[in-house]
Amino acid sequence: MTEDESPFPPHVAAALLEELPAVAESTIAAIVVEVPSYADAFGGDMGRTIDRAVQLALGGFLSLATGGADPSRPVGPALDGAYALGRGEARSGRPMDALLAAYRVGARVSWRQMSSAAVAAGMSAAGLARFAELVFAYIDQLSASSVAGHADELASTGRARRRHLERLTAVLIAGRPLHDLTAAAERAEWLPPRTLTAVLLPEGHTRAALSALDVRTLVSTEELPDTGPGPERVVLLVPDAERRGRAALLTALTGREAVVGPPRPWAQAQASYARAYRALQLGMRAEGEAPLDTEERLAELVLRADATALGDLRARVLAPLDAVGDTAREKLTETLRSWLLHQGRREQVAADLFVHPQTVRYRMGQLRELFGDRLDDPKTVLELTVALALPPA
């Protein structure tokens, strides 16, 4: 290229270099005014970082141009500076949109001033057109490098926070001491709620369930031990799902085969998990599409806490029925259970069993012959009630 054909003849480059501090100052001033996110950013360390980035970008462009390389392809310090700027923006909590807007403003302002200086220094029309192409191609390259830095910072920060949240979930489920839980919550930047409710549900339903739950919900990635046959389960710890919040939680879990523990103070989440896990181990199932709400099955959980003891109790207190055949034993057992539940009201027992009241009277006569006055003994009545509260497993 001859001096007239080159977009950056030496005398033009010298004029642009002399104009560089003023261009940088005008660029920063315009960004502060036109991009609200940066209105307060230039007073501290971030302001100095952005100022250096602007100076580096402009200086890098001119250095490339006067050195004979293609200034539309920034290398080395300029790209590194743009990448670092993107990462810094992510750490500051600003979206990439703000930085891209700053690049657009900066390109416009710097082009306006540099092109004026170039024309004043005698740059040809052809050189000016080429100059414009190089400026905006250069800005595109810097923008792409900043976008990459921003994305990388978010990804690394997100991975770290996910690990901290997983660790927090694990120590909550394990029932660790309060100081361990508090430290884990702080590391995860997770604000403890009033309560946590454990939910166990098949892994395949997790994503859909989370979309309907509190965004603070914690998810365990550890496999549950000894849950028997069925799909692999995931543990969720749902914040503040008590009172009306519990009704909303149960609705959100409809059709997802979930087991729901009781709400507990957040530092006692292990107790909620333990109850839900116990219900799952016992093979308890909900009716229809509704989730299994352990709060509605407390008596069953208590009765099933020691299956061996319950079996022994049944065998002992129902021993008088061993004197009759299997068919009679089944009918008398059914009648005795209903008689206990309805506190001896014959009409209600008959309606419950779909038999005539006289049939109930006849069967109760048989039972009194077998049990004698033990049916009037409070201790025996209690034991019979417990023994017959659940159908045999």
C-alpha positions in Angstrom: 0.0 0.0 0.0 1.1 3.6 -0.6 0.7 6.2 2.1 -2.5 7.5 0.4 -4.0 4.0 0.1 -3.2 2.9 3.7 -5.9 3.6 6.3 -3.2 4.5 8.7 -0.4 6.5 7.2 2.3 7.5 9.7 1.1 11.1 10.1 -2.6 9.9 10.6 -1.5 7.4 13.1 0.5 10.0 15.0 -2.6 12.3 15.1 -4.8 9.5 16.4 -2.2 8.5 19.0 -2.2 12.1 20.2 -6.0 12.1 20.4 -6.1 8.8 22.4 -6.4 10.2 26.0 -9.3 12.5 24.9 -11.0 9.7 23.1 -10.8 7.5 26.2 -12.1 10.2 28.4 -15.1 10.9 26.1 -15.8 7.2 25.7 -16.0 6.6 29.5 -18.1 9.8 30.0 -20.6 8.6 27.3 -20.8 5.1 28.9 -21.6 6.5 32.3 -24.5 8.6 30.8 -25.9 6.1 28.4 -25.5 2.8 30.2 -27.3 3.1 33.7 -25.6 0.0 35.1 -22.3 1.9 35.0 -23.5 5.1 36.6 -21.8 4.2 39.9 -19.1 1.7 38.6 -16.3 4.2 38.0 -15.7 5.3 41.5 -13.7 2.3 42.8 -11.6 -0.6 41.6 -14.1 -1.5 38.9 -13.9 2.0 37.5 -10.1 1.7 37.3 -10.4 -1.7 35.6 -12.8 -0.3 33.0 -10.6 2.8 32.4 -7.6 0.5 31.8 -9.6 -1.7 29.5 -10.7 1.3 27.4 -7.1 2.6 27.2 -5.8 -0.9 26.4 -8.4 -1.5 23.7 -7.8 1.9 22.0 -4.1 1.7 22.3 -4.1 -1.9 21.1 -6.0 -1.0 18.0 -3.6 1.8 17.1 -0.5 -0.4 17.9 -1.8 -3.1 15.6 -2.6 -0.6 12.9 0.7 1.1 12.9 2.6 -2.2 13.2 1.2 -3.5 10.0 -1.0 -6.2 11.5 -4.8 -6.5 10.9 -6.3 -4.4 13.6 -9.7 -6.1 13.2 -8.1 -9.2 14.9 -7.0 -8.1 18.4 -4.4 -10.3 20.1 -2.6 -10.6 23.4 -3.2 -8.0 26.0 -6.3 -6.5 24.4 -8.1 -9.9 24.2 -7.0 -10.8 27.7 -8.2 -7.5 29.0 -11.6 -7.9 27.4 -11.9 -11.5 28.8 -11.0 -10.3 32.3 -13.5 -7.4 32.0 -16.2 -10.0 31.2 -15.3 -12.1 34.2 -15.3 -9.0 36.4 -18.7 -8.0 35.3 -20.1 -11.5 36.2 -18.5 -11.3 39.6 -20.1 -7.8 40.1 -23.5 -9.3 39.3 -24.1 -7.3 36.1 -25.6 -9.0 33.1 -23.6 -9.2 29.8 -26.2 -6.8 28.2 -24.7 -3.9 30.1 -21.2 -4.6 28.9 -22.3 -5.1 25.3 -24.2 -1.8 25.5 -21.0 -0.2 26.7 -19.1 -1.6 23.8 -21.6 -0.2 21.4 -21.5 3.3 23.0 -17.7 3.1 23.1 -17.4 2.2 19.5 -19.7 5.0 18.4 -18.0 7.7 20.5 -14.4 6.6 19.7 -15.2 6.3 16.0 -16.7 9.7 15.9 -13.6 11.4 17.5 -11.0 9.3 15.8 -12.5 9.7 12.4 -12.7 13.4 12.9 -9.0 13.4 13.9 -8.1 11.2 10.9 -9.9 13.5 8.4 -8.3 16.5 9.9 -4.9 14.8 9.5 -5.6 14.2 5.8 -6.9 10.6 5.6 -8.4 9.7 2.2 -12.1 8.7 1.7 -11.0 5.1 0.9 -8.9 5.0 4.0 -11.7 6.3 6.1 -14.1 3.6 4.9 -11.5 0.9 5.7 -10.9 2.6 9.0 -14.6 2.2 9.9 -14.6 -1.5 8.9 -11.6 -2.2 11.1 -12.9 -0.3 14.2 -16.2 -2.2 14.3 -14.6 -5.5 13.5 -12.2 -4.9 16.3 -15.0 -4.1 18.7 -16.8 -7.3 17.7 -13.7 -9.3 18.6 -13.4 -7.7 22.0 -17.1 -8.2 22.7 -16.8 -11.9 21.9 -13.8 -12.2 24.3 -15.8 -10.4 27.1 -18.8 -12.6 26.5 -16.6 -15.7 26.9 -15.1 -14.3 30.1 -18.6 -13.6 31.5 -19.9 -17.0 30.6 -16.8 -18.8 32.0 -17.1 -16.9 35.3 -20.8 -17.7 35.7 -20.2 -21.3 34.9 -17.3 -21.7 37.4 -19.3 -19.8 40.1 -22.4 -21.8 39.4 -20.5 -25.1 39.7 -19.0 -24.0 43.0 -22.3 -22.9 44.4 -24.0 -26.1 43.3 -21.3 -28.1 45.1 -21.9 -26.0 48.2 -25.7 -26.5 48.0 -25.2 -30.2 47.6 -22.9 -30.3 50.6 -25.5 -28.3 52.6 -28.2 -30.7 51.7 -26.1 -33.7 52.8 -25.3 -32.2 56.2 -28.9 -31.3 56.8 -30.1 -34.9 56.0 -27.3 -36.2 58.2 -28.5 -34.1 61.1 -25.2 -32.4 61.8 -24.8 -29.9 64.6 -26.1 -26.4 64.2 -22.7 -24.7 63.7 -21.9 -27.1 60.8 -25.3 -26.3 59.2 -24.9 -22.6 59.6 -21.4 -22.7 58.1 -22.5 -24.8 55.2 -25.5 -22.4 54.5 -23.1 -19.4 54.5 -20.7 -21.1 52.1 -23.7 -21.8 49.8 -25.0 -18.3 50.1 -28.4 -19.9 51.1 -30.6 -17.9 53.5 -32.2 -20.4 56.0 -36.0 -20.5 56.0 -38.2 -21.0 59.0 -38.8 -24.7 58.2 -37.9 -27.4 55.8 -40.0 -30.3 54.6 -38.5 -33.4 53.1 -40.0 -34.8 49.9 -38.9 -38.2 48.4 -39.9 -38.7 44.8 -38.8 -40.7 41.7 -35.9 -39.1 40.0 -37.9 -38.8 36.7 -40.3 -36.4 38.4 -37.7 -34.1 40.0 -37.3 -31.5 37.2 -41.1 -31.0 36.8 -41.6 -30.8 40.6 -38.8 -28.2 41.1 -40.4 -25.9 38.5 -43.4 -25.6 40.8 -41.6 -25.3 44.1 -39.7 -22.6 46.0 -36.5 -21.7 44.2 -34.6 -22.2 47.5 -35.5 -25.9 47.5 -32.5 -28.1 48.1 -31.8 -31.3 46.1 -29.8 -34.3 47.3 -27.7 -36.1 44.7 -26.9 -39.0 47.0 -28.6 -42.3 46.3 -31.1 -43.4 49.0 -30.2 -46.8 50.6 -32.6 -49.7 51.0 -35.8 -48.3 49.6 -36.9 -51.6 48.2 -38.3 -52.1 44.7 -39.4 -49.2 42.6 -37.8 -46.2 41.0 -34.7 -44.5 42.4 -35.7 -41.6 44.7 -34.4 -38.1 45.1 -34.6 -36.0 48.3 -35.9 -32.5 48.1 -35.9 -30.1 51.1 -38.6 -27.6 50.5 -38.6 -24.3 52.5 -41.6 -22.9 54.5 -44.2 -25.5 53.4 -46.3 -25.4 56.5 -50.0 -24.5 57.0 -51.4 -23.2 53.6 -48.0 -23.7 52.1 -48.3 -27.4 52.7 -51.5 -27.6 50.8 -49.8 -25.9 47.9 -46.9 -28.3 48.1 -49.2 -31.4 48.1 -51.0 -30.0 45.1 -47.7 -29.4 43.2 -46.7 -33.0 43.9 -50.0 -34.6 42.7 -49.3 -37.4 40.3 -45.6 -37.6 41.1 -45.5 -40.6 43.5 -44.1 -38.4 46.3 -43.7 -39.1 50.0 -43.9 -35.9 52.1 -42.4 -35.6 55.5 -43.5 -33.1 58.2 -42.3 -29.5 58.3 -39.5 -29.0 60.8 -37.3 -26.1 61.9 -34.7 -25.8 59.1 -31.8 -27.1 61.3 -34.0 -30.2 62.2 -34.6 -31.2 58.6 -33.2 -34.6 59.3 -36.3 -35.4 61.3 -38.6 -34.7 58.4 -36.4 -36.8 56.1 -36.3 -39.7 58.6 -40.1 -39.9 58.8 -40.6 -39.7 55.0 -37.8 -42.3 54.5 -39.4 -44.6 57.1 -42.8 -44.4 55.4 -41.1 -45.4 52.1 -39.2 -48.3 53.8 -42.5 -49.6 55.3 -44.0 -49.7 51.8 -46.7 -47.2 52.6 -48.6 -45.9 49.6 -50.9 -43.0 48.9 -54.3 -43.4 47.4 -54.8 -42.3 43.8 -52.7 -39.5 42.4 -52.2 -37.7 45.8 -48.8 -37.8 47.4 -48.3 -39.8 50.6 -48.7 -37.2 53.3 -47.0 -38.6 56.4 -48.9 -36.1 58.6 -52.1 -37.9 57.7 -50.7 -41.3 58.5 -49.2 -40.8 61.9 -51.1 -43.6 63.6 -50.1 -46.1 60.9 -46.4 -45.0 61.3 -46.6 -45.5 65.0 -48.2 -48.9 64.7 -45.7 -50.1 62.1 -42.7 -48.9 64.0 -42.1 -52.4 65.4 -43.7 -55.0 63.1 -42.6 -57.9 65.3 -44.1 -56.4 68.4 -47.4 -55.7 66.6 -47.5 -59.3 65.4 -46.8 -60.6 68.9 -49.6 -58.4 70.3 -52.1 -59.6 67.7 -51.2 -63.2 68.4 -51.7 -62.8 72.2 -54.8 -60.7 72.4 -56.6 -62.5 69.6 -55.7 -65.9 70.9 -59.4 -66.6 72.0 -60.3 -66.6 68.3 -58.1 -69.6 67.6 -60.9 -71.7 68.9 -63.1 -71.1 65.8 -62.6 -71.9 62.1 -60.9 -69.6 59.6 -64.1 -68.3 58.1 -65.7 -67.6 61.5 -62.5 -66.1 62.7 -62.4 -63.6 59.8 -66.0 -62.5 60.4 -65.6 -62.2 64.1 -62.3 -60.2 63.7 -64.0 -57.9 61.3 -66.9 -57.4 63.7 -64.7 -56.8 66.7 -62.6 -54.2 64.9 -65.8 -52.3 63.8 -67.3 -52.7 67.4 -64.1 -51.1 68.9 -64.0 -48.3 66.3 -67.7 -47.4 66.8 -67.6 -47.8 70.5 -70.2 -50.6 70.6 -72.9 -48.7 68.7 -74.7 -51.6 67.0 -76.4 -49.7 64.3 -73.2 -48.0 63.1 -71.3 -51.4 63.2 -74.1 -52.9 61.1 -73.9 -50.1 58.5 -70.1 -50.4 58.4 -70.2 -54.1 57.8 -73.3 -54.1 55.6 -75.1 -56.6 57.8 -78.3 -56.6 59.9 -78.0 -55.3 63.4 -79.2 -58.7 64.6 -76.2 -60.2 62.9 -73.9 -57.8 64.9 -75.7 -58.8 68.1 -75.2 -62.5 67.3 -71.5 -62.1 66.5 -70.9 -60.0 69.6 -72.5 -62.7 71.7 -70.0 -65.2 70.2 -67.1 -62.8 71.0 -68.2 -62.4 74.6 -68.3 -66.1 75.0 -64.8 -66.3 73.6 -63.3 -63.3 75.4 -65.4 -63.3 78.6 -65.3 -60.1 80.7 -62.0 -59.1 79.1 -64.0 -57.1 76.6 -64.9 -54.8 79.5 -61.3 -54.4 80.6 -59.8 -51.1 79.5 -56.3 -52.6 79.1 -57.6 -55.4 76.9 -59.7 -52.9 74.9 -56.6 -50.8 74.3 -54.6 -53.8 73.2 -57.3 -55.0 70.9 -57.7 -51.6 69.4 -54.0 -51.4 68.6 -53.9 -54.9 67.3 -56.8 -54.4 65.0 -56.1 -50.9 63.9 -54.3 -52.1 60.8 -55.1 -55.1 58.6 -52.5 -57.9 58.8 -49.5 -57.2 56.6 
